Amino acid sequence: MGETVRETQHIEPMSRRHGLALTLAGVAVMLVLTGVLYWLGGRGHLVVIFLFLAGLVMTVLGVLKLREPPYSFSLSADNLHFHHKIGGWSLHWNNIVRIDQPRLHEGLDLVELPYVGIKIRDYDEFLPLMTPRLTVHMLNDQRPLLAMALRHGAISRHRLQDWLVEDNHYRSASGRHYEGLAAMLGHRMTHMRELYGYDLLVHESNLDREPPEFVALLRRYLQPS
């Protein structure tokens, strides 16, 4: 049965999957090994302790997965919403110019990156709604993209050093002035557009399918009714 093109959908990210199973498996391993360690006494305790620590790691990873929001995206007829444990952002579909998978040149070839890129029309509908915590997270989360551009020769090391700490004053295309974190994010979005052609880049771990398939889904919503 086909999907209704503009119906509301919620996207469960791949990064959150199996969180409960991983947590329960880790706890079970630790409980069993606690009994085994007691039964063995002092024999083979190093191996058991190593396995116990592995179970602890499984539990921690599972709990971290469960702490993530149940959904990474919500798609409605009017808006695209992104959810994060420390906040989120929202865009009207009419404020989105283009959605695609960003690429970088590697020699004569184009390499597809594990991201979905979103180019927006008006920063002034986006920047004022961003919370400080999420802004800081986005600025830090996009640093690997700057390093990736350096490796592919899309930016010089000197320019990269200038961009790592963005200017805290920014004026949008319409002339609106921003200061502080909002200004830094405005500059970072401008730099992402210069390097990749998109203002926002979302890693594939936030998706529930491969990036080309997710791009196709978003484009169906982006099309006018």
Short mmCIF file of the C-alpha atoms (twelve columns), coordinates in Angstrom:
data_MODEL
# 
_entry.id   MODEL 
# 
loop_
_atom_site.group_PDB 
_atom_site.id 
_atom_site.type_symbol 
_atom_site.label_atom_id 
_atom_site.label_alt_id 
_atom_site.label_comp_id 
_atom_site.label_asym_id 
_atom_site.label_seq_id 
_atom_site.Cartn_x 
_atom_site.Cartn_y 
_atom_site.Cartn_z 
_atom_site.pdbx_PDB_model_num 
ATOM 1   C CA . MET A 1   0.000  0.000   0.000   1 
ATOM 2   C CA . GLY A 2   1.578  3.286   -1.128  1 
ATOM 3   C CA . GLU A 3   2.277  6.222   1.152   1 
ATOM 4   C CA . THR A 4   0.066  9.295   0.972   1 
ATOM 5   C CA . VAL A 5   2.479  11.885  -0.347  1 
ATOM 6   C CA . ARG A 6   1.717  14.699  2.126   1 
ATOM 7   C CA . GLU A 7   0.580  12.729  5.176   1 
ATOM 8   C CA . THR A 8   2.353  13.282  8.484   1 
ATOM 9   C CA . GLN A 9   5.226  10.856  9.024   1 
ATOM 10  C CA . HIS A 10  7.652  10.341  11.898  1 
ATOM 11  C CA . ILE A 11  11.147 9.005   11.209  1 
ATOM 12  C CA . GLU A 12  12.812 6.695   13.733  1 
ATOM 13  C CA . PRO A 13  16.592 7.025   13.278  1 
ATOM 14  C CA . MET A 14  18.755 3.986   12.672  1 
ATOM 15  C CA . SER A 15  21.054 5.140   15.497  1 
ATOM 16  C CA . ARG A 16  18.270 4.472   18.050  1 
ATOM 17  C CA . ARG A 17  17.336 0.993   16.881  1 
ATOM 18  C CA . HIS A 18  17.986 -2.047  19.100  1 
ATOM 19  C CA . GLY A 19  18.576 0.184   22.144  1 
ATOM 20  C CA . LEU A 20  16.287 -1.842  24.417  1 
ATOM 21  C CA . ALA A 21  17.641 -5.181  23.182  1 
ATOM 22  C CA . LEU A 22  21.222 -4.028  23.695  1 
ATOM 23  C CA . THR A 23  20.466 -2.774  27.201  1 
ATOM 24  C CA . LEU A 24  18.702 -5.976  28.269  1 
ATOM 25  C CA . ALA A 25  21.420 -8.159  26.739  1 
ATOM 26  C CA . GLY A 26  24.132 -6.213  28.557  1 
ATOM 27  C CA . VAL A 27  22.339 -6.467  31.899  1 
ATOM 28  C CA . ALA A 28  21.759 -10.210 31.387  1 
ATOM 29  C CA . VAL A 29  25.446 -10.774 30.579  1 
ATOM 30  C CA . MET A 30  26.517 -8.920  33.732  1 
ATOM 31  C CA . LEU A 31  24.090 -10.856 35.957  1 
ATOM 32  C CA . VAL A 32  25.186 -14.219 34.554  1 
ATOM 33  C CA . LEU A 33  28.875 -13.356 34.870  1 
ATOM 34  C CA . THR A 34  28.397 -12.165 38.442  1 
ATOM 35  C CA . GLY A 35  27.137 -15.644 39.276  1 
ATOM 36  C CA . VAL A 36  29.913 -17.304 37.315  1 
ATOM 37  C CA . LEU A 37  32.537 -15.192 39.072  1 
ATOM 38  C CA . TYR A 38  31.147 -16.224 42.468  1 
ATOM 39  C CA . TRP A 39  31.059 -19.897 41.431  1 
ATOM 40  C CA . LEU A 40  34.631 -19.919 40.084  1 
ATOM 41  C CA . GLY A 41  36.091 -18.246 43.111  1 
ATOM 42  C CA . GLY A 42  39.550 -16.978 42.172  1 
ATOM 43  C CA . ARG A 43  39.901 -19.059 38.978  1 
ATOM 44  C CA . GLY A 44  39.726 -17.393 35.606  1 
ATOM 45  C CA . HIS A 45  38.493 -14.178 37.133  1 
ATOM 46  C CA . LEU A 46  40.366 -11.938 34.664  1 
ATOM 47  C CA . VAL A 47  38.492 -13.420 31.699  1 
ATOM 48  C CA . VAL A 48  35.167 -13.127 33.503  1 
ATOM 49  C CA . ILE A 49  35.873 -9.529  34.484  1 
ATOM 50  C CA . PHE A 50  36.756 -8.691  30.879  1 
ATOM 51  C CA . LEU A 51  33.458 -10.198 29.690  1 
ATOM 52  C CA . PHE A 52  31.619 -8.354  32.474  1 
ATOM 53  C CA . LEU A 53  33.078 -5.057  31.254  1 
ATOM 54  C CA . ALA A 54  31.942 -5.921  27.736  1 
ATOM 55  C CA . GLY A 55  28.434 -6.418  29.099  1 
ATOM 56  C CA . LEU A 56  28.686 -3.060  30.866  1 
ATOM 57  C CA . VAL A 57  29.662 -1.374  27.602  1 
ATOM 58  C CA . MET A 58  26.663 -2.988  25.877  1 
ATOM 59  C CA . THR A 59  24.378 -1.669  28.614  1 
ATOM 60  C CA . VAL A 60  25.762 1.863   28.405  1 
ATOM 61  C CA . LEU A 61  25.449 1.920   24.614  1 
ATOM 62  C CA . GLY A 62  21.880 0.675   24.849  1 
ATOM 63  C CA . VAL A 63  20.952 3.321   27.431  1 
ATOM 64  C CA . LEU A 64  22.515 6.055   25.278  1 
ATOM 65  C CA . LYS A 65  20.425 4.873   22.321  1 
ATOM 66  C CA . LEU A 66  17.264 4.936   24.437  1 
ATOM 67  C CA . ARG A 67  18.020 8.475   25.593  1 
ATOM 68  C CA . GLU A 68  17.760 9.714   22.019  1 
ATOM 69  C CA . PRO A 69  14.352 11.096  20.907  1 
ATOM 70  C CA . PRO A 70  12.083 8.387   19.464  1 
ATOM 71  C CA . TYR A 71  11.954 10.324  16.208  1 
ATOM 72  C CA . SER A 72  14.613 12.304  14.365  1 
ATOM 73  C CA . PHE A 73  12.278 13.886  11.797  1 
ATOM 74  C CA . SER A 74  8.598  14.680  11.552  1 
ATOM 75  C CA . LEU A 75  7.254  15.437  8.098   1 
ATOM 76  C CA . SER A 76  3.944  17.250  7.715   1 
ATOM 77  C CA . ALA A 77  2.187  18.962  4.842   1 
ATOM 78  C CA . ASP A 78  3.565  22.348  5.929   1 
ATOM 79  C CA . ASN A 79  6.826  21.746  7.774   1 
ATOM 80  C CA . LEU A 80  9.967  19.680  8.127   1 
ATOM 81  C CA . HIS A 81  10.864 19.180  11.800  1 
ATOM 82  C CA . PHE A 82  14.185 17.861  13.119  1 
ATOM 83  C CA . HIS A 83  14.294 16.477  16.676  1 
ATOM 84  C CA . HIS A 84  17.321 16.237  18.957  1 
ATOM 85  C CA . LYS A 85  17.610 15.449  22.654  1 
ATOM 86  C CA . ILE A 86  18.685 19.045  23.344  1 
ATOM 87  C CA . GLY A 87  16.238 20.766  21.015  1 
ATOM 88  C CA . GLY A 88  15.192 20.856  17.393  1 
ATOM 89  C CA . TRP A 89  14.568 23.006  14.375  1 
ATOM 90  C CA . SER A 90  11.735 23.468  11.906  1 
ATOM 91  C CA . LEU A 91  11.485 24.666  8.317   1 
ATOM 92  C CA . HIS A 92  8.483  25.486  6.160   1 
ATOM 93  C CA . TRP A 93  8.666  23.597  2.894   1 
ATOM 94  C CA . ASN A 94  8.404  26.897  1.024   1 
ATOM 95  C CA . ASN A 95  11.625 28.009  2.742   1 
ATOM 96  C CA . ILE A 96  13.558 25.069  1.272   1 
ATOM 97  C CA . VAL A 97  15.191 25.599  -2.112  1 
ATOM 98  C CA . ARG A 98  16.779 22.194  -2.698  1 
ATOM 99  C CA . ILE A 99  17.382 18.830  -1.002  1 
ATOM 100 C CA . ASP A 100 20.015 16.350  -2.157  1 
ATOM 101 C CA . GLN A 101 22.972 14.236  -1.091  1 
ATOM 102 C CA . PRO A 102 26.095 16.461  -1.049  1 
ATOM 103 C CA . ARG A 103 29.176 15.455  -3.027  1 
ATOM 104 C CA . LEU A 104 32.851 16.351  -3.139  1 
ATOM 105 C CA . HIS A 105 35.395 15.988  -5.919  1 
ATOM 106 C CA . GLU A 106 37.998 13.258  -5.496  1 
ATOM 107 C CA . GLY A 107 40.233 13.516  -8.523  1 
ATOM 108 C CA . LEU A 108 37.926 13.273  -11.522 1 
ATOM 109 C CA . ASP A 109 35.176 11.565  -9.545  1 
ATOM 110 C CA . LEU A 110 32.360 12.876  -7.375  1 
ATOM 111 C CA . VAL A 111 32.111 11.195  -3.974  1 
ATOM 112 C CA . GLU A 112 28.692 11.040  -2.316  1 
ATOM 113 C CA . LEU A 113 28.834 11.957  1.371   1 
ATOM 114 C CA . PRO A 114 26.810 10.204  4.112   1 
ATOM 115 C CA . TYR A 115 24.640 13.277  4.626   1 
ATOM 116 C CA . VAL A 116 21.425 14.856  3.419   1 
ATOM 117 C CA . GLY A 117 21.868 18.493  2.418   1 
ATOM 118 C CA . ILE A 118 19.176 21.171  2.728   1 
ATOM 119 C CA . LYS A 119 19.497 24.569  1.081   1 
ATOM 120 C CA . ILE A 120 17.184 27.163  2.585   1 
ATOM 121 C CA . ARG A 121 15.808 30.372  1.142   1 
ATOM 122 C CA . ASP A 122 15.619 32.740  4.122   1 
ATOM 123 C CA . TYR A 123 17.943 32.494  7.135   1 
ATOM 124 C CA . ASP A 124 15.703 34.926  9.037   1 
ATOM 125 C CA . GLU A 125 12.996 32.275  9.328   1 
ATOM 126 C CA . PHE A 126 15.488 29.850  10.850  1 
ATOM 127 C CA . LEU A 127 18.166 31.548  12.964  1 
ATOM 128 C CA . PRO A 128 15.898 33.321  15.505  1 
ATOM 129 C CA . LEU A 129 14.253 30.004  16.455  1 
ATOM 130 C CA . MET A 130 17.479 28.174  17.295  1 
ATOM 131 C CA . THR A 131 18.248 27.515  20.981  1 
ATOM 132 C CA . PRO A 132 21.799 28.226  22.249  1 
ATOM 133 C CA . ARG A 133 22.444 24.581  23.242  1 
ATOM 134 C CA . LEU A 134 21.431 23.212  19.872  1 
ATOM 135 C CA . THR A 135 23.402 25.921  18.076  1 
ATOM 136 C CA . VAL A 136 26.572 24.947  19.958  1 
ATOM 137 C CA . HIS A 137 25.923 21.293  19.137  1 
ATOM 138 C CA . MET A 138 25.489 22.054  15.433  1 
ATOM 139 C CA . LEU A 139 28.659 24.143  15.298  1 
ATOM 140 C CA . ASN A 140 30.664 21.316  16.873  1 
ATOM 141 C CA . ASP A 141 28.901 18.605  14.880  1 
ATOM 142 C CA . GLN A 142 29.817 20.239  11.569  1 
ATOM 143 C CA . ARG A 143 33.542 20.506  12.260  1 
ATOM 144 C CA . PRO A 144 34.225 17.107  10.629  1 
ATOM 145 C CA . LEU A 145 32.648 18.512  7.464   1 
ATOM 146 C CA . LEU A 146 35.240 21.290  7.433   1 
ATOM 147 C CA . ALA A 147 38.023 18.739  7.919   1 
ATOM 148 C CA . MET A 148 36.546 16.610  5.124   1 
ATOM 149 C CA . ALA A 149 36.575 19.608  2.795   1 
ATOM 150 C CA . LEU A 150 40.241 20.180  3.647   1 
ATOM 151 C CA . ARG A 151 41.143 16.555  2.819   1 
ATOM 152 C CA . HIS A 152 39.435 16.856  -0.556  1 
ATOM 153 C CA . GLY A 153 41.128 20.169  -1.349  1 
ATOM 154 C CA . ALA A 154 37.902 22.187  -1.262  1 
ATOM 155 C CA . ILE A 155 39.342 24.615  1.298   1 
ATOM 156 C CA . SER A 156 42.845 25.753  2.268   1 
ATOM 157 C CA . ARG A 157 44.217 25.137  5.744   1 
ATOM 158 C CA . HIS A 158 44.463 28.890  6.336   1 
ATOM 159 C CA . ARG A 159 40.765 29.461  5.562   1 
ATOM 160 C CA . LEU A 160 39.818 26.441  7.647   1 
ATOM 161 C CA . GLN A 161 41.558 27.917  10.689  1 
ATOM 162 C CA . ASP A 162 39.602 31.143  10.201  1 
ATOM 163 C CA . TRP A 163 36.305 29.256  9.978   1 
ATOM 164 C CA . LEU A 164 36.774 27.008  13.014  1 
ATOM 165 C CA . VAL A 165 35.861 29.936  15.272  1 
ATOM 166 C CA . GLU A 166 33.134 31.862  13.470  1 
ATOM 167 C CA . ASP A 167 32.651 35.628  13.738  1 
ATOM 168 C CA . ASN A 168 30.010 36.573  16.317  1 
ATOM 169 C CA . HIS A 169 28.480 39.297  14.127  1 
ATOM 170 C CA . TYR A 170 26.423 38.390  11.077  1 
ATOM 171 C CA . ARG A 171 24.100 40.261  8.725   1 
ATOM 172 C CA . SER A 172 21.608 38.223  6.714   1 
ATOM 173 C CA . ALA A 173 20.751 38.827  3.065   1 
ATOM 174 C CA . SER A 174 17.735 40.924  4.121   1 
ATOM 175 C CA . GLY A 175 19.930 43.091  6.372   1 
ATOM 176 C CA . ARG A 176 18.944 41.647  9.756   1 
ATOM 177 C CA . HIS A 177 21.813 41.745  12.242  1 
ATOM 178 C CA . TYR A 178 22.685 38.804  14.513  1 
ATOM 179 C CA . GLU A 179 25.154 38.518  17.360  1 
ATOM 180 C CA . GLY A 180 26.641 35.717  19.415  1 
ATOM 181 C CA . LEU A 181 25.789 32.096  18.685  1 
ATOM 182 C CA . ALA A 182 23.125 32.935  16.113  1 
ATOM 183 C CA . ALA A 183 25.694 34.960  14.171  1 
ATOM 184 C CA . MET A 184 28.231 32.129  14.361  1 
ATOM 185 C CA . LEU A 185 25.653 29.687  13.008  1 
ATOM 186 C CA . GLY A 186 24.749 32.099  10.209  1 
ATOM 187 C CA . HIS A 187 28.400 32.244  9.134   1 
ATOM 188 C CA . ARG A 188 28.749 28.456  9.408   1 
ATOM 189 C CA . MET A 189 25.678 27.896  7.212   1 
ATOM 190 C CA . THR A 190 27.119 30.305  4.652   1 
ATOM 191 C CA . HIS A 191 30.390 28.369  4.666   1 
ATOM 192 C CA . MET A 192 28.598 25.031  4.340   1 
ATOM 193 C CA . ARG A 193 26.778 26.424  1.311   1 
ATOM 194 C CA . GLU A 194 30.066 27.583  -0.218  1 
ATOM 195 C CA . LEU A 195 31.712 24.166  0.290   1 
ATOM 196 C CA . TYR A 196 28.819 21.788  -0.284  1 
ATOM 197 C CA . GLY A 197 25.974 23.806  -1.778  1 
ATOM 198 C CA . TYR A 198 23.733 23.342  1.284   1 
ATOM 199 C CA . ASP A 199 23.152 25.259  4.507   1 
ATOM 200 C CA . LEU A 200 22.202 22.300  6.721   1 
ATOM 201 C CA . LEU A 201 23.768 18.845  6.476   1 
ATOM 202 C CA . VAL A 202 22.207 15.984  8.439   1 
ATOM 203 C CA . HIS A 203 24.199 12.784  8.980   1 
ATOM 204 C CA . GLU A 204 22.750 9.498   7.747   1 
ATOM 205 C CA . SER A 205 22.630 8.121   11.317  1 
ATOM 206 C CA . ASN A 206 19.549 10.327  11.789  1 
ATOM 207 C CA . LEU A 207 17.728 8.619   8.918   1 
ATOM 208 C CA . ASP A 208 15.649 5.457   8.712   1 
ATOM 209 C CA . ARG A 209 16.829 4.554   5.185   1 
ATOM 210 C CA . GLU A 210 19.690 5.213   2.787   1 
ATOM 211 C CA . PRO A 211 20.335 8.912   1.996   1 
ATOM 212 C CA . PRO A 212 19.148 8.735   -1.664  1 
ATOM 213 C CA . GLU A 213 15.860 7.166   -0.550  1 
ATOM 214 C CA . PHE A 214 15.397 9.771   2.192   1 
ATOM 215 C CA . VAL A 215 16.129 12.570  -0.287  1 
ATOM 216 C CA . ALA A 216 13.437 11.160  -2.563  1 
ATOM 217 C CA . LEU A 217 10.969 11.109  0.351   1 
ATOM 218 C CA . LEU A 218 11.661 14.739  1.293   1 
ATOM 219 C CA . ARG A 219 11.382 15.837  -2.326  1 
ATOM 220 C CA . ARG A 220 7.857  14.418  -2.496  1 
ATOM 221 C CA . TYR A 221 6.907  16.719  0.377   1 
ATOM 222 C CA . LEU A 222 8.799  19.618  -1.158  1 
ATOM 223 C CA . GLN A 223 6.761  19.452  -4.347  1 
ATOM 224 C CA . PRO A 224 3.786  21.844  -4.319  1 
ATOM 225 C CA . SER A 225 0.408  20.254  -3.597  1 
# 
